[in-house]
Amino acid sequence: MTDTNYEPPRIWQWEKGNGGKFANINRPTAGAQHDTALPRGEHALQLYSLATPNGQKVTILLEELLALGIDSADYDAWVIDIGEGEQFGSDFVAANPNSKIPALVDYSSTPPQRVFESGAILLYLAEKHRHFLPTAPAARTECLNWLFWQMGSAPLLGGGFGHFYAYAPTKIKYAIDRYAMEAKRQLDVLDQALADREWIGGSDYSIADIAIWPWYGQLALGRLYEAAEFLQVEEYRHVQRWAQAIDQRPAVQRGIIVNKVWGDENRQLANRHSAADIDKVLAG
């Protein structure tokens, strides 16, 4: 039976290993699958993550905070290999019951505070350290508008377009067309918003930019799904200007290599425990 004439059964049944890049870890149940302790370093902030766009949001913000001289933002970052199912370990599930990266544990409070979902982590760190989140009510609200826009929109880019265009075992024209249209609509939303402002929330760089850039900025720069030509990303000139400006920030260049274990070997850092770890990688 082909996808073009597939008729859903009355009751859906999970077929283990049903194809696709992530078939070996996807399942319809939650909870821990094995007992595994998480490592802990010397800093109060312990991050368990991977350098996907969602993981990069957090390491970029932490590096931006450190660039401002905020020592309390120093952190240990431990790589979680989602391809091997490390996100289903007992300690990781305790930190994030949704078994998705990133997860943060803040040991500066008693009991330690767990924070999961990348948007929640950005908001938590921005409020804790009082940077990259406007305090004026109107500006704060606009920043949060875009933060939550990203959280709601990116699954359509990643799990929608990215999955069917880059990862699905069968290329389905309807699915690719549907999500390509939505990806381009989202880029147009951003392009129109950035036409009359420097940053997505207004005049100040904020967690809204930090949340959106790893997905849409890197898509515009040709680093996501090898889809730049397919989506004609160069036509979104305001997004291009914004994406390039963020890409040039030193803290961004530092943050995107943390917990990265693929690609250019000279831009990989599995675990980060101090600024020196990143310095060594960037120095070549």
TAZIWO-V814369 format. One record per residue. N is the residue number from 1. PHI is phi in degrees with one decimal (none if undefined). Layout:
n:N phi:PHI
n:N phi:PHI
//
This chain:
n:1 phi:none
n:2 phi:-92.3
n:3 phi:-64.3
n:4 phi:-74.8
n:5 phi:-126.0
n:6 phi:-67.6
n:7 phi:-114.3
n:8 phi:-60.3
n:9 phi:-69.9
n:10 phi:-64.0
n:11 phi:-126.1
n:12 phi:-74.6
n:13 phi:-125.9
n:14 phi:-73.5
n:15 phi:-109.1
n:16 phi:-60.9
n:17 phi:67.3
n:18 phi:-86.1
n:19 phi:97.2
n:20 phi:95.2
n:21 phi:-61.2
n:22 phi:-107.8
n:23 phi:-61.3
n:24 phi:-73.7
n:25 phi:-117.4
n:26 phi:-81.2
n:27 phi:-157.1
n:28 phi:-89.8
n:29 phi:-127.1
n:30 phi:-114.5
n:31 phi:104.0
n:32 phi:-70.1
n:33 phi:-112.0
n:34 phi:-159.1
n:35 phi:-85.7
n:36 phi:-142.3
n:37 phi:-81.6
n:38 phi:-88.4
n:39 phi:-70.5
n:40 phi:-140.1
n:41 phi:-98.7
n:42 phi:-85.9
n:43 phi:-85.7
n:44 phi:-66.9
n:45 phi:-91.0
n:46 phi:-118.0
n:47 phi:-109.7
n:48 phi:-120.5
n:49 phi:-160.5
n:50 phi:-151.9
n:51 phi:-81.4
n:52 phi:-77.9
n:53 phi:-54.1
n:54 phi:-66.3
n:55 phi:-70.6
n:56 phi:-64.2
n:57 phi:-52.5
n:58 phi:-72.2
n:59 phi:-68.3
n:60 phi:-62.9
n:61 phi:-62.0
n:62 phi:-61.9
n:63 phi:-69.6
n:64 phi:-65.4
n:65 phi:-65.5
n:66 phi:-65.3
n:67 phi:-64.5
n:68 phi:-84.7
n:69 phi:86.2
n:70 phi:-90.3
n:71 phi:-64.4
n:72 phi:-68.8
n:73 phi:-89.8
n:74 phi:-65.8
n:75 phi:-154.9
n:76 phi:-105.6
n:77 phi:-120.9
n:78 phi:-111.7
n:79 phi:-73.6
n:80 phi:-115.3
n:81 phi:-83.8
n:82 phi:-71.4
n:83 phi:-66.5
n:84 phi:-99.9
n:85 phi:78.1
n:86 phi:-65.6
n:87 phi:-72.2
n:88 phi:-102.5
n:89 phi:-69.0
n:90 phi:-59.8
n:91 phi:-69.8
n:92 phi:-67.3
n:93 phi:-62.8
n:94 phi:-65.2
n:95 phi:-80.3
n:96 phi:-143.8
n:97 phi:-65.3
n:98 phi:-86.6
n:99 phi:54.6
n:100 phi:-127.6
n:101 phi:-84.5
n:102 phi:-91.6
n:103 phi:-133.0
n:104 phi:-125.0
n:105 phi:-123.7
n:106 phi:-105.3
n:107 phi:-88.6
n:108 phi:-79.2
n:109 phi:-113.5
n:110 phi:-125.2
n:111 phi:-70.4
n:112 phi:-56.9
n:113 phi:-96.9
n:114 phi:-88.4
n:115 phi:-138.0
n:116 phi:-132.8
n:117 phi:78.7
n:118 phi:-58.2
n:119 phi:-64.5
n:120 phi:-64.9
n:121 phi:-65.6
n:122 phi:-60.1
n:123 phi:-63.9
n:124 phi:-60.2
n:125 phi:-69.2
n:126 phi:-65.5
n:127 phi:-70.5
n:128 phi:-63.5
n:129 phi:-102.8
n:130 phi:60.9
n:131 phi:-143.8
n:132 phi:66.5
n:133 phi:-141.3
n:134 phi:-57.3
n:135 phi:-99.8
n:136 phi:-63.7
n:137 phi:-53.5
n:138 phi:-66.2
n:139 phi:-68.5
n:140 phi:-62.5
n:141 phi:-62.6
n:142 phi:-63.9
n:143 phi:-59.8
n:144 phi:-69.6
n:145 phi:-52.4
n:146 phi:-76.7
n:147 phi:-60.7
n:148 phi:-76.3
n:149 phi:-59.2
n:150 phi:-63.0
n:151 phi:-63.9
n:152 phi:-84.9
n:153 phi:-88.9
n:154 phi:-59.9
n:155 phi:-59.5
n:156 phi:-73.9
n:157 phi:-76.9
n:158 phi:-81.8
n:159 phi:-69.4
n:160 phi:-90.7
n:161 phi:-60.4
n:162 phi:-58.4
n:163 phi:-64.7
n:164 phi:-74.3
n:165 phi:-79.9
n:166 phi:-108.0
n:167 phi:-117.1
n:168 phi:-62.1
n:169 phi:-68.8
n:170 phi:-123.3
n:171 phi:-82.5
n:172 phi:-107.1
n:173 phi:-56.4
n:174 phi:-57.8
n:175 phi:-65.3
n:176 phi:-64.9
n:177 phi:-62.1
n:178 phi:-61.0
n:179 phi:-83.5
n:180 phi:-63.5
n:181 phi:-60.4
n:182 phi:-69.5
n:183 phi:-61.3
n:184 phi:-68.8
n:185 phi:-62.4
n:186 phi:-64.0
n:187 phi:-61.1
n:188 phi:-68.7
n:189 phi:-56.6
n:190 phi:-64.9
n:191 phi:-61.8
n:192 phi:-67.0
n:193 phi:-65.4
n:194 phi:-83.6
n:195 phi:-67.1
n:196 phi:-124.6
n:197 phi:-149.9
n:198 phi:-73.0
n:199 phi:-118.8
n:200 phi:-64.7
n:201 phi:-90.9
n:202 phi:142.7
n:203 phi:-87.6
n:204 phi:-117.9
n:205 phi:-65.9
n:206 phi:-148.1
n:207 phi:-64.0
n:208 phi:-64.5
n:209 phi:-63.6
n:210 phi:-65.5
n:211 phi:-73.1
n:212 phi:-80.9
n:213 phi:-59.8
n:214 phi:-59.4
n:215 phi:-88.1
n:216 phi:-83.7
n:217 phi:-65.7
n:218 phi:-71.8
n:219 phi:-62.8
n:220 phi:-64.0
n:221 phi:-87.3
n:222 phi:81.3
n:223 phi:-108.9
n:224 phi:-125.7
n:225 phi:63.5
n:226 phi:50.1
n:227 phi:-116.8
n:228 phi:-60.0
n:229 phi:-69.5
n:230 phi:-58.0
n:231 phi:-93.1
n:232 phi:52.1
n:233 phi:-66.9
n:234 phi:-66.3
n:235 phi:-75.1
n:236 phi:-94.5
n:237 phi:-69.1
n:238 phi:-72.7
n:239 phi:-64.0
n:240 phi:-61.0
n:241 phi:-59.9
n:242 phi:-64.5
n:243 phi:-63.2
n:244 phi:-68.3
n:245 phi:-63.7
n:246 phi:-69.6
n:247 phi:-59.9
n:248 phi:-85.1
n:249 phi:-71.7
n:250 phi:-56.8
n:251 phi:-65.9
n:252 phi:-68.3
n:253 phi:-61.3
n:254 phi:-76.0
n:255 phi:-66.2
n:256 phi:-75.1
n:257 phi:-94.1
n:258 phi:-71.3
n:259 phi:64.4
n:260 phi:-97.0
n:261 phi:-132.5
n:262 phi:-145.8
n:263 phi:81.2
n:264 phi:-58.1
n:265 phi:-62.9
n:266 phi:-83.7
n:267 phi:-131.8
n:268 phi:-120.4
n:269 phi:-146.8
n:270 phi:-61.2
n:271 phi:-125.9
n:272 phi:-122.6
n:273 phi:-125.1
n:274 phi:-158.1
n:275 phi:-59.5
n:276 phi:-61.8
n:277 phi:-61.7
n:278 phi:-72.0
n:279 phi:-54.9
n:280 phi:-63.5
n:281 phi:-65.4
n:282 phi:-67.6
n:283 phi:-76.4
n:284 phi:80.3
//
